[in-house]
Amino acid sequence: MQYDHIVVGGGTAGCIVATRLSEDPNRSVLLLEAGPDFPDFDQLPDMLKLGWGTVNLEARAAGSPYNWSFTGRATAEQPEPMPVPRGKVLGGSSAINGQTFIRGAPEDYDTWASWGNEGWGYLECLPYFRKLENDADFHDDFHGTDGPVPVRHHQRETWPPSQEAFFQAATAAGYPFHPDVNNPEATGVSLRAENNIDGVRMSMALSYISSVRHRLNLTIRANVQARRVVLEDGRAVGVEVESGGDTFVVEGSEIILCAGAVASPQLLMLSGLGPADQLQAHGIPVAVDLPGVGQNMRDHPNVSVRYMVKDDVPQDPNGMRALRLRFTAAGSDTPNDMILSPASLNTVVRDDNPAHTVNCGLYLAAGKGELRLESADPHTAPSMDYRYLEEDWDRERLREAVRLCVSFLQHSAYDGIIDEITAPTPADLESDESLDLWLRRNISTSYHISGTCKMGPDDDPMAVVDPQLRVRGVSNLRVADASIMPDVVRANTNVTTMMIAERVSDFIKAGE
Ligand SMILES: Cc1cc2nc3c(=O)[nH]c(=O)nc-3n(C[C@H](O)[C@H](O)[C@H](O)COP(=O)(O)OP(=O)(O)OC[C@H]3O[C@@H](n4cnc5c(N)ncnc54)[C@H](O)[C@@H]3O)c2cc1C
């Protein structure tokens, strides 16, 4: 069987690409997913279905059946490997994630375009952001109301006490309130948008694939792991896969890798497309020397400020995250590079001590990490060195964010709520040096790995794909997922990945 398109990986991007390409009944589309598929909503396990409260955290826990359970290195001060969850199920990471639905800043996409990625400026991406969403609350030129992904916000009358206190502390400190977080002008406190309806996590398997499963030109094969792309005379002609313990080659006129920012670069390297020295070290014949594969690894370094609540404060079983604060660090020329996100649920962060948290995130870090192939065996995970906080500028901005957060928690709005701020301690806050040490010991991933197969123009030697997302040096092969971002965006990465998938589908349909 020869397919027109083989989509490798049924995560955020893969579900969308398979849905859009199969709109044309003359195209045959095969969607391959390494994890399971749950076509019947009633059979969907609760940990995938329910996106609020502690259940929200179960699927992402290390060892969960729907998590690849990768690990990475955060900093030298952390002896233990850092868990790096990625979804392994139809829907991918969108099936285990936190459902925060936030676009990048307009400047993010304009920066991509200014680096030679023609067609990726904010105004060119905007129609795709509108196309993919159905926002129930904001109806204007920036929003869509008939896309597949439902978007909701928690209105003030529903906020638990700790969310209300955060709002009061932040606005008292002078930050403006812009309710629509996806408005291009928004800064300060906003309502956190989420793709969740009445507690159900609307993964891309639910919001896109569930309504197109009947299409005869769309074949979905779960529990099939791709091993490599098969190349012939500089062309991609198929994919070698494992299914039920056997190995097969499936043929396709075009292969689209949507395996995510960990597995897409790994699959390229296993196929002979990557840094020549790394491939040779593992005995993989070099088809095209692409030094950028696995480099430029981006994320949002994140640290949680934690506090215990007083006994009589009502517990919020849903763990509402109604708000977020975006602000620009002192001296920064990149607006909204910092985000504080309060959560109203007792969560266990790193030990057995449950606490409420406010996440402090560096949303445009200067530092970058690296992903490297560890073996020619597709079952051995690549290594990921995040190299967080090696840049002075990153530490300086994160110190500011943590101190701001602690000052909020000391505002009178929290008087009846907080028993004790448990982390950082007053000793941690004493000096820049002590706070830096605390940051290095506690910094973690926001789960927003991206940039490991970056898009770029012909004259960028580190570009892996061109602005139509075609892999350089080989035909009939594209990468379309979070890995192609030239730089991470100043927001959680799911919506931008959706936009990328919508765009590549149009490139392919237009024959570009
Ligand atoms: C725990 C967690 C919480 C997050 N929270 C948020 C949030 O609240 N908001 C937000 O915007 N972003 C969030 N993110 C990030 C967001 O979900 C990702 O950026 C986005 O899903 C990436 O999409 P993708 O298509 O690139 O990869 P994925 O969605 O990870 O899809 C990759 C797919 O490829 C499959 N695959 C991998 N290797 C192979 C192979 N060899 N063969 C076949 N299939 C393969 C995987 O199983 C997976 O289904 C979170 C991520 C995680 C892990």
The ligand as an SDF file (V2000), in Angstrom:
LIG
                    3D

 53 58  0  0  0  0  0  0  0  0999 V2000
    2.8410   17.5710   31.1690 C   0  0  0  0  0  0  0  0  0  0  0  0
    2.7240   18.6250   30.0910 C   0  0  0  0  0  0  0  0  0  0  0  0
    1.9760   19.7690   30.3520 C   0  0  0  0  0  0  0  0  0  0  0  0
    1.8770   20.7600   29.3720 C   0  0  0  0  0  0  0  0  0  0  0  0
    1.0180   21.7930   29.5750 N   0  0  0  0  0  0  0  0  0  0  0  0
    0.7830   22.6480   28.5600 C   0  0  0  0  0  0  0  0  0  0  0  0
   -0.2310   23.6260   28.6760 C   0  0  0  0  0  0  0  0  0  0  0  0
   -0.9580   23.7030   29.6700 O   0  0  0  0  0  0  0  0  0  0  0  0
   -0.4080   24.4800   27.6260 N   0  0  0  0  0  0  0  0  0  0  0  0
    0.3730   24.4310   26.5090 C   0  0  0  0  0  0  0  0  0  0  0  0
    0.2020   25.2700   25.6180 O   0  0  0  0  0  0  0  0  0  0  0  0
    1.3250   23.5050   26.3840 N   0  0  0  0  0  0  0  0  0  0  0  0
    1.5120   22.5830   27.3530 C   0  0  0  0  0  0  0  0  0  0  0  0
    2.4180   21.5930   27.1870 N   0  0  0  0  0  0  0  0  0  0  0  0
    3.1980   21.5610   25.9410 C   0  0  0  0  0  0  0  0  0  0  0  0
    2.3530   21.1120   24.7340 C   0  0  0  0  0  0  0  0  0  0  0  0
    1.4810   20.0820   25.1130 O   0  0  0  0  0  0  0  0  0  0  0  0
    3.3100   20.6700   23.6340 C   0  0  0  0  0  0  0  0  0  0  0  0
    4.1060   21.7850   23.2350 O   0  0  0  0  0  0  0  0  0  0  0  0
    2.6060   20.1610   22.3840 C   0  0  0  0  0  0  0  0  0  0  0  0
    1.6970   19.1420   22.7200 O   0  0  0  0  0  0  0  0  0  0  0  0
    3.6490   19.6360   21.4130 C   0  0  0  0  0  0  0  0  0  0  0  0
    3.0080   19.0450   20.3250 O   0  0  0  0  0  0  0  0  0  0  0  0
    3.8110   18.1380   19.3260 P   0  0  0  0  0  0  0  0  0  0  0  0
    2.8750   17.7500   18.2430 O   0  0  0  0  0  0  0  0  0  0  0  0
    5.0650   18.8200   18.9560 O   0  0  0  0  0  0  0  0  0  0  0  0
    4.2570   16.8560   20.1640 O   0  0  0  0  0  0  0  0  0  0  0  0
    3.3760   15.8090   20.9550 P   0  0  0  0  0  0  0  0  0  0  0  0
    2.0140   16.3350   21.2300 O   0  0  0  0  0  0  0  0  0  0  0  0
    4.2020   15.3620   22.0980 O   0  0  0  0  0  0  0  0  0  0  0  0
    3.1660   14.6300   19.9160 O   0  0  0  0  0  0  0  0  0  0  0  0
    4.1690   13.7380   19.5040 C   0  0  0  0  0  0  0  0  0  0  0  0
    3.4860   12.4030   19.2330 C   0  0  0  0  0  0  0  0  0  0  0  0
    4.3800   11.5580   18.5100 O   0  0  0  0  0  0  0  0  0  0  0  0
    4.3200   10.2570   19.0420 C   0  0  0  0  0  0  0  0  0  0  0  0
    5.5980    9.6190   18.7430 N   0  0  0  0  0  0  0  0  0  0  0  0
    6.8090    9.9300   19.2540 C   0  0  0  0  0  0  0  0  0  0  0  0
    7.7470    9.1220   18.7350 N   0  0  0  0  0  0  0  0  0  0  0  0
    7.1150    8.3110   17.8540 C   0  0  0  0  0  0  0  0  0  0  0  0
    7.5630    7.2710   16.9890 C   0  0  0  0  0  0  0  0  0  0  0  0
    8.8440    6.9100   16.9170 N   0  0  0  0  0  0  0  0  0  0  0  0
    6.6400    6.6260   16.2420 N   0  0  0  0  0  0  0  0  0  0  0  0
    5.3280    6.9830   16.2970 C   0  0  0  0  0  0  0  0  0  0  0  0
    4.8570    7.9430   17.1060 N   0  0  0  0  0  0  0  0  0  0  0  0
    5.7490    8.6110   17.8620 C   0  0  0  0  0  0  0  0  0  0  0  0
    4.0910   10.4970   20.5260 C   0  0  0  0  0  0  0  0  0  0  0  0
    3.6080    9.3460   21.1640 O   0  0  0  0  0  0  0  0  0  0  0  0
    3.1090   11.6490   20.5000 C   0  0  0  0  0  0  0  0  0  0  0  0
    1.7850   11.2030   20.4100 O   0  0  0  0  0  0  0  0  0  0  0  0
    2.5530   20.5990   28.1350 C   0  0  0  0  0  0  0  0  0  0  0  0
    3.2900   19.4350   27.8810 C   0  0  0  0  0  0  0  0  0  0  0  0
    3.3660   18.4490   28.8390 C   0  0  0  0  0  0  0  0  0  0  0  0
    4.1510   17.1900   28.5400 C   0  0  0  0  0  0  0  0  0  0  0  0
  1  2  1  0
  2  3  1  0
  2 52  2  0
  3  4  2  0
  4  5  1  0
  4 50  1  0
  5  6  2  0
  6  7  1  0
  6 13  1  0
  7  8  2  0
  7  9  1  0
  9 10  1  0
 10 11  2  0
 10 12  1  0
 12 13  2  0
 13 14  1  0
 14 15  1  0
 14 50  1  0
 15 16  1  0
 16 17  1  0
 16 18  1  0
 18 19  1  0
 18 20  1  0
 20 21  1  0
 20 22  1  0
 22 23  1  0
 23 24  1  0
 24 25  2  0
 24 26  1  0
 24 27  1  0
 27 28  1  0
 28 29  2  0
 28 30  1  0
 28 31  1  0
 31 32  1  0
 32 33  1  0
 33 34  1  0
 33 48  1  0
 34 35  1  0
 35 36  1  0
 35 46  1  0
 36 37  1  0
 36 45  1  0
 37 38  2  0
 38 39  1  0
 39 40  1  0
 39 45  2  0
 40 41  1  0
 40 42  2  0
 42 43  1  0
 43 44  2  0
 44 45  1  0
 46 47  1  0
 46 48  1  0
 48 49  1  0
 50 51  2  0
 51 52  1  0
 52 53  1  0
M  END
$$$$
